[in-house]
């Protein structure tokens, strides 16, 4: 497992959130839980959603699907509940980190 690896979502909302991206540092790989952010199908969101494409909710592509990073729904998932790894968003790691910073910081950069 590596930071920004993308895994199939095994949860109940996998139709609208087909993937999750691992966001925690590799320093914590030995922990049972892994912090992930859901990737929501852009088509599942309202067409005029004001946050899609924003700093908080950037759009990424995985396996040809347009997906929206949804950090407001991030959580911890047990390693054994993660689906198979389908790729990596490491090349967009800065974009993902900026979205998390937007969520967690009291001021925007």
C-alpha positions as CSV (number, residue, x, y, z in Angstrom):
1,X,0.0,0.0,0.0
2,X,1.2,3.5,-0.8
3,X,-0.2,6.9,-0.2
4,X,-2.6,7.9,-3.0
5,X,-3.2,4.3,-4.1
6,X,-6.8,3.9,-5.4
7,X,-8.8,0.9,-4.2
8,X,-12.2,-0.5,-5.2
9,X,-14.8,0.5,-2.6
10,X,-16.3,-2.6,-1.0
11,X,-18.9,-0.6,0.9
12,X,-22.6,-0.2,0.4
13,X,-22.3,3.0,-1.6
14,X,-19.9,1.5,-4.2
15,X,-22.3,2.3,-7.1
16,X,-21.9,6.1,-6.5
17,X,-18.5,5.9,-4.9
18,X,-16.7,3.1,-6.8
19,X,-13.2,3.9,-5.5
20,X,-11.4,5.3,-2.4
21,X,-8.0,6.9,-2.4
22,X,-5.6,6.1,0.5
23,X,-4.4,9.4,1.9
24,X,-2.4,8.6,5.1
25,X,1.3,8.6,5.1
26,X,3.1,5.3,4.6
27,X,4.6,5.7,8.1
28,X,1.3,4.4,9.4
29,X,0.9,1.3,7.2
30,X,1.3,-1.0,10.2
31,X,-2.0,0.2,11.6
32,X,-5.1,-1.8,11.0
33,X,-7.1,1.2,9.8
34,X,-6.2,3.2,6.7
35,X,-7.6,6.7,6.1
36,X,-9.3,7.0,2.8
37,X,-11.3,9.6,0.8
38,X,-14.2,8.4,-1.4
39,X,-14.1,9.2,-5.1
40,X,-17.7,9.9,-6.2
41,X,-19.0,9.5,-9.7
42,X,-19.3,13.0,-11.2
43,X,-22.5,11.8,-12.9
44,X,-24.0,11.0,-9.4
45,X,-23.8,14.6,-8.3
46,X,-26.1,17.4,-9.3
47,X,-25.1,19.0,-12.6
48,X,-24.8,22.4,-11.2
49,X,-23.0,21.4,-7.9
50,X,-20.9,24.5,-7.1
51,X,-18.1,22.6,-5.3
52,X,-17.3,20.1,-8.1
53,X,-13.9,21.1,-9.5
54,X,-13.3,23.4,-6.5
55,X,-10.2,23.2,-4.4
56,X,-12.1,21.0,-1.9
57,X,-13.6,18.7,-4.5
58,X,-11.2,18.3,-7.4
59,X,-12.1,16.1,-10.4
60,X,-9.8,13.1,-11.2
61,X,-10.0,10.3,-13.7
62,X,-9.7,6.6,-12.7
63,X,-10.3,3.8,-15.3
64,X,-11.9,6.3,-17.6
65,X,-14.4,7.5,-15.0
66,X,-14.7,11.2,-14.0
67,X,-14.7,11.2,-10.2
68,X,-14.9,13.9,-7.6
69,X,-12.7,13.7,-4.5
70,X,-15.0,14.0,-1.5
71,X,-12.9,14.6,1.7
72,X,-16.0,15.5,3.8
73,X,-16.8,11.8,3.7
74,X,-13.3,10.5,4.5
75,X,-12.8,7.9,7.1
76,X,-10.8,4.9,8.3
77,X,-11.2,1.5,6.7
78,X,-9.7,-1.7,8.0
79,X,-7.0,-3.0,5.7
80,X,-8.9,-6.3,5.1
81,X,-11.9,-4.3,3.9
82,X,-10.0,-2.4,1.2
83,X,-10.8,-3.6,-2.3
84,X,-8.1,-4.4,-4.8
85,X,-5.7,-1.6,-5.8
86,X,-6.5,-0.3,-9.3
87,X,-3.9,2.4,-9.6
88,X,-2.4,5.5,-8.1
89,X,-3.2,9.2,-8.0
90,X,0.4,10.0,-6.8
91,X,0.8,12.3,-9.8
92,X,-2.1,14.3,-8.4
93,X,-0.9,14.0,-4.7
94,X,-0.4,17.8,-4.4
95,X,-4.0,18.4,-5.6
96,X,-5.3,15.9,-3.0
97,X,-3.2,17.4,-0.2
98,X,-4.6,20.8,-1.1
99,X,-8.1,19.5,-0.8
100,X,-7.4,18.1,2.6
101,X,-5.7,21.3,3.6
102,X,-8.8,23.2,2.5
103,X,-10.9,20.9,4.7
104,X,-8.7,21.0,7.8
105,X,-7.3,24.5,7.8
106,X,-9.0,27.6,9.3
107,X,-7.5,29.7,6.5
108,X,-7.0,28.8,2.8
109,X,-3.6,29.0,1.3
